[in-house]
Amino acid sequence: MSTASPVYLDCAATTPVDRRVAEEVLRLFVDDFGNAGSRTHTYGATAQREVNIARERIASLLAASPDEVFFTSGATESDNIAILGLAAQGAREGRRHVVSTAIEHKAVLEPLARLSEEGFEVTLVSPDHQGYVSADDVLGAVRPDTLLVSVMHANNETGAMQPVATIADGLDLASGPYLHVDAAQTFGRDDGALGHQRIDLVSISGHKIFAPKGIGALLARRRGGRRPPLRPLMVGGGQERGLRPGTQPVPLIAGLGLAAQLANVERIERRAACERVRAEALVAFAPLNPTVHGNATKGILPHIMSVALPGLDSEAVMVALKDVAALSNGSACTSASYEPSHVLSAMGLDEATVQGTFRLSWSHTTPAIPWGRLVERLAMLS
């Protein structure tokens, strides 16, 4: 990257691949390139061993068994399998109610919309004005016919941590609904709650933790010795114990596994680096009288900051800063639509605040940020 390039502040959208991970991925693309499904020679055995190692590494971060980890193309596919894959079981049992929140990623909201089209009733719990849902509100929406509760661990736009462990504590252990958590933003960063044994399903994504794009996983934890009765969305081949068929992308799987291990080993240093950047940002923005969404006392990710400045439009902010910093005004999956953020709207914020909010997100690899230049540009807009 040249010195003239803007500093990258969109790590909530994607992270660069760690060079150590890239080297491992390249080795498995070029040298140890076997198909993990080939059981008749050493090339296949070597590939299968790499898959097993990655499965163990991911499971260890989730307090799970390796055979509860299923590889997918990313958190979006994992969300779809977790939600749509339970529909057949729900229909058979007469449980056609789902509880979720209004601040979920589209990878959850759109599968829920499909369930609605198929005769399911979906209850979306609204957050407070800071972006937090109440565990009591979520648990209070659960009914005898509730099949699934799906709540993200941390919001991708605001960084607000949601009370998934408290929700898990409040669900009946034996016969209560399945609990799914979209952990795309927290796996490898703040995943302590994800080890809660009452959380049945966890979606993770590689490209949020310095692994390649196109790889992720779904944890399907056993409860009472039984795995959630997920029906595969595709068939053919039988890979991933029939839940996600197709030739396993061994280099990507190994890359995800190594990235997870590195995230665990370097967890303290990485978090401290992100917290330092957040502290810098708060000091730099203070003269501009910002509204910073979220609340540190309720829990917020240290690498995401959602900010609104009085009288400024987020599109104008990004244009003004395009040669200084690369940032966003919402989820990368919906930014091309230029629609107001459904997350900020659900928080009950006024239109000017919604339109004026932009997101900065960084990592432990982020170089020094030219806060002076950045704030000077923003001050010129106001």
C-alpha positions in Angstrom: 0.0 0.0 0.0 1.4 3.4 -0.9 1.8 6.2 1.6 -0.9 8.2 -0.2 -3.6 5.6 0.4 -6.3 6.4 2.9 -6.1 4.6 6.2 -8.4 1.6 6.2 -11.2 2.0 8.9 -13.7 -0.5 7.7 -12.6 -3.7 9.4 -16.2 -4.5 10.4 -16.8 -5.1 6.7 -13.7 -7.2 6.2 -10.2 -7.6 7.5 -6.9 -8.2 5.6 -5.7 -11.7 5.6 -3.0 -12.3 8.2 0.3 -13.0 6.4 0.8 -16.1 8.5 -2.6 -17.3 7.4 -1.9 -16.4 3.8 1.2 -18.5 3.8 -0.6 -21.5 5.2 -3.4 -21.1 2.6 -0.9 -20.9 -0.2 0.9 -24.0 0.9 -2.3 -26.0 0.8 -3.3 -24.6 -2.6 0.0 -25.4 -4.2 1.9 -28.1 -2.3 -0.5 -30.2 -0.1 -3.5 -29.8 -2.4 -5.3 -33.1 -1.9 -9.1 -33.6 -1.6 -10.1 -34.3 2.0 -12.6 -36.8 0.7 -10.0 -38.9 -1.0 -9.4 -41.8 1.4 -7.2 -44.0 -0.7 -3.9 -42.1 -0.7 -1.7 -39.8 1.4 -2.7 -36.6 -0.4 -6.3 -37.1 0.8 -5.2 -38.1 4.3 -3.0 -35.0 4.6 -5.9 -32.8 3.6 -8.3 -34.5 6.0 -5.8 -34.0 8.8 -5.7 -30.2 8.0 -9.5 -30.1 8.2 -9.5 -31.9 11.5 -7.0 -29.5 13.0 -9.0 -26.5 11.9 -12.2 -28.1 13.4 -10.5 -28.6 16.7 -9.1 -25.1 16.8 -12.5 -23.5 16.2 -14.3 -25.8 18.6 -11.8 -24.9 21.4 -12.8 -21.2 21.2 -16.5 -22.2 21.6 -16.2 -24.8 24.4 -17.5 -27.3 21.9 -16.7 -30.7 20.5 -15.0 -30.7 17.0 -17.8 -32.8 15.5 -20.2 -29.9 16.4 -18.4 -27.6 13.9 -19.6 -27.5 10.3 -17.7 -25.5 7.6 -19.7 -23.2 5.4 -18.9 -20.3 3.0 -19.4 -17.7 5.8 -21.7 -16.4 8.4 -24.4 -15.6 5.9 -24.7 -19.3 4.8 -24.4 -20.4 8.4 -27.3 -18.0 9.4 -29.4 -19.4 6.6 -28.8 -23.1 7.5 -29.5 -22.3 11.2 -32.8 -20.6 10.5 -34.2 -22.2 7.4 -32.8 -25.6 8.3 -35.1 -25.8 11.3 -38.3 -25.0 9.4 -39.2 -28.6 8.5 -38.9 -29.7 12.2 -40.9 -26.7 13.3 -43.7 -27.5 10.8 -43.8 -31.1 12.0 -44.1 -30.2 15.6 -46.5 -27.3 15.1 -43.9 -24.8 16.4 -44.2 -22.0 13.9 -43.1 -19.0 15.9 -39.6 -17.4 15.9 -38.2 -14.6 18.1 -35.5 -12.3 16.9 -34.5 -8.6 17.0 -35.0 -5.6 14.7 -31.2 -5.0 14.6 -30.1 -8.3 13.1 -28.0 -8.5 9.9 -29.9 -9.0 6.7 -28.4 -12.5 6.6 -30.9 -13.2 9.5 -33.7 -10.9 8.7 -34.2 -12.1 5.1 -34.3 -15.9 6.0 -36.9 -14.9 8.7 -38.9 -13.1 6.0 -38.9 -16.3 4.0 -40.2 -18.2 7.0 -43.0 -15.6 7.3 -43.9 -16.4 3.7 -44.1 -20.0 4.6 -46.6 -19.5 7.4 -44.3 -18.9 10.4 -44.9 -15.9 12.7 -41.8 -13.8 13.4 -41.6 -11.5 16.4 -38.9 -8.8 16.2 -37.9 -7.3 19.5 -36.9 -3.6 19.3 -33.8 -2.2 20.9 -33.5 0.9 23.1 -32.2 4.2 21.7 -28.6 3.1 22.4 -29.0 -0.1 20.3 -29.4 -2.8 23.0 -32.2 -5.3 23.2 -33.5 -6.3 26.6 -33.1 -10.0 27.6 -36.5 -9.7 29.4 -38.1 -8.5 26.2 -36.7 -11.4 24.2 -37.6 -14.0 26.8 -41.0 -12.4 27.3 -41.7 -12.9 23.6 -41.1 -16.7 23.8 -44.3 -18.8 23.6 -45.0 -22.6 23.9 -44.9 -22.7 20.1 -41.6 -20.8 19.7 -39.2 -22.9 17.6 -36.2 -20.6 17.5 -34.7 -17.5 19.2 -32.1 -15.7 17.1 -30.1 -12.8 18.6 -26.8 -11.4 17.3 -23.9 -11.3 19.8 -22.8 -7.8 18.7 -24.3 -5.4 16.2 -22.2 -4.9 13.1 -23.1 -1.2 12.8 -22.9 0.0 16.4 -20.7 -2.6 18.1 -23.4 -2.9 20.8 -23.1 -6.2 22.6 -26.3 -8.1 23.1 -27.2 -10.1 26.3 -27.0 -13.6 24.7 -25.7 -15.3 27.8 -28.6 -13.9 29.9 -31.1 -15.0 27.2 -29.5 -18.4 27.2 -29.8 -18.6 31.0 -33.5 -17.8 30.8 -34.5 -20.5 28.2 -35.8 -23.9 29.3 -33.0 -26.4 29.0 -35.0 -29.5 28.0 -37.8 -28.3 25.8 -37.3 -24.6 25.1 -36.7 -23.2 21.7 -33.4 -23.4 19.9 -31.1 -20.5 20.4 -29.0 -19.1 17.5 -26.4 -16.5 17.8 -24.8 -14.6 14.8 -21.3 -14.1 16.1 -19.7 -12.7 12.9 -18.3 -9.7 14.8 -17.3 -11.4 18.0 -15.8 -14.8 17.3 -12.1 -14.5 17.9 -12.5 -11.2 19.7 -15.0 -11.5 22.5 -16.4 -15.0 22.4 -16.6 -15.9 26.1 -20.4 -16.0 26.0 -20.4 -18.2 23.0 -19.3 -21.2 25.1 -22.6 -21.1 26.9 -23.9 -24.7 26.6 -27.5 -23.5 26.1 -26.6 -21.7 22.9 -27.4 -24.3 20.2 -26.2 -22.6 17.0 -23.4 -20.1 16.4 -22.5 -18.5 13.0 -19.0 -17.3 12.4 -17.1 -15.8 9.4 -13.5 -16.0 8.4 -13.0 -12.7 6.8 -13.8 -10.8 10.0 -10.8 -12.4 11.8 -8.0 -12.1 9.2 -8.8 -15.3 7.4 -9.9 -15.5 3.7 -13.3 -14.5 2.4 -15.5 -17.4 1.4 -15.1 -19.5 4.6 -17.0 -19.7 7.8 -18.6 -22.2 10.1 -21.8 -23.1 12.0 -21.6 -24.6 15.4 -24.5 -27.0 16.0 -24.2 -27.9 19.7 -25.8 -31.0 21.1 -28.4 -30.6 23.7 -29.3 -33.8 25.6 -27.0 -35.7 23.3 -28.9 -34.6 20.2 -27.8 -32.2 17.5 -30.3 -29.5 16.3 -32.5 -31.2 13.6 -31.2 -29.1 10.8 -32.2 -29.9 7.2 -29.5 -29.2 4.7 -30.2 -26.4 2.2 -28.3 -28.3 -0.5 -27.8 -32.1 -1.2 -25.2 -34.2 -2.9 -21.8 -35.5 -1.8 -22.4 -36.0 1.9 -19.6 -33.7 3.1 -19.8 -32.1 6.6 -21.9 -35.0 7.7 -24.5 -34.2 5.0 -25.3 -30.8 6.4 -23.2 -28.8 3.9 -22.3 -30.9 0.8 -19.6 -30.0 -1.7 -15.8 -30.5 -1.9 -14.2 -29.0 1.2 -12.1 -26.0 0.5 -9.2 -27.3 2.5 -6.9 -24.2 2.2 -9.7 -21.9 3.3 -10.7 -24.2 6.2 -7.1 -24.4 7.4 -6.8 -20.6 7.1 -9.9 -20.1 9.3 -8.5 -22.6 11.8 -5.1 -20.9 12.0 -6.8 -17.4 12.2 -8.9 -18.6 15.1 -5.9 -20.0 16.9 -3.9 -16.7 16.4 -6.9 -14.7 17.6 -7.0 -16.7 20.8 -3.3 -16.5 21.5 -3.0 -12.8 20.7 -6.4 -11.8 22.2 -5.2 -9.6 25.0 -2.7 -7.6 22.8 -5.3 -7.2 20.0 -8.0 -5.9 22.3 -5.6 -3.5 24.0 -4.6 -2.1 20.6 -8.2 -1.6 19.6 -9.1 0.1 22.9 -6.2 2.5 22.4 -7.6 3.5 19.0 -11.1 3.9 20.4 -9.7 6.2 23.1 -7.9 8.3 20.5 -11.1 8.6 18.5 -13.2 9.8 21.4 -10.6 12.5 22.2 -10.3 13.5 18.5 -14.1 13.8 17.9 -14.8 15.6 21.2 -14.5 19.1 19.9 -17.1 18.3 17.2 -19.8 17.4 19.8 -20.4 13.9 18.5 -23.2 11.4 19.2 -21.5 8.1 19.7 -24.0 5.2 19.5 -23.8 2.5 22.1 -22.8 2.4 25.8 -19.5 1.2 27.2 -21.1 0.2 30.5 -23.6 -2.1 28.7 -20.9 -3.6 26.5 -19.5 -2.4 23.2 -16.8 -3.8 20.9 -13.6 -1.8 21.1 -13.0 -1.9 17.3 -16.3 -0.4 16.1 -17.5 3.2 16.6 -20.8 4.5 15.2 -20.8 8.3 15.2 -23.1 11.1 14.2 -22.0 14.8 14.0 -24.5 17.7 14.2 -25.6 18.9 10.8 -23.5 16.5 8.7 -24.6 13.9 6.2 -22.8 10.6 6.2 -22.4 10.6 2.4 -20.8 14.0 2.5 -18.5 12.8 5.3 -17.2 9.9 3.3 -16.6 12.1 0.2 -14.7 14.6 2.3 -12.6 11.9 3.9 -12.0 9.7 0.9 -8.3 10.5 0.6 -7.8 10.4 4.4 -9.8 7.4 5.6 -11.8 4.5 4.2 -15.0 4.2 6.3 -18.7 3.4 5.8 -22.1 4.5 6.8 -23.5 1.1 7.6 -23.3 -2.6 6.8 -21.2 -3.4 3.7 -23.9 -5.8 2.6 -26.5 -3.0 2.2 -24.4 0.2 1.7 -24.9 0.1 -2.1 -28.7 0.6 -1.6 -28.3 4.0 0.0 -31.3 3.1 2.2 -31.4 4.5 5.8 -29.9 2.0 8.3 -32.6 -0.3 9.6 -30.5 -0.6 12.8 -30.4 3.1 13.5 -34.1 3.4 12.5 -35.1 0.6 14.9 -33.2 2.5 17.7 -35.8 5.3 17.3 -33.3 7.9 16.2 -34.4 11.0 14.3 -33.9 11.1 10.5 -31.1 13.6 10.7 -29.1 11.4 13.1 -29.7 8.3 11.0 -28.7 10.1 7.8 -25.6 11.6 9.5 -24.2 8.5 11.1 -21.0 6.9 9.8 -19.0 3.9 11.1 -15.3 3.6 11.8 -13.9 0.2 12.5 -10.2 -0.8 12.9 -8.0 -3.6 14.1 -4.7 -4.3 15.9 -3.0 -3.9 12.4 -4.4 -0.4 11.7 -1.5 2.1 11.3 -1.4 5.5 12.9 -4.6 7.4 12.1 -4.2 11.1 11.0 -6.8 12.3 13.5 -5.8 15.9 13.0 -6.5 15.9 9.2 -9.6 13.8 9.7 -11.2 16.2 12.2 -10.1 19.2 10.3 -11.9 18.0 7.2 -15.0 17.3 9.2 -14.9 20.7 10.9 -14.8 22.4 7.4 -18.1 20.6 6.6 -20.0 21.9 9.6 
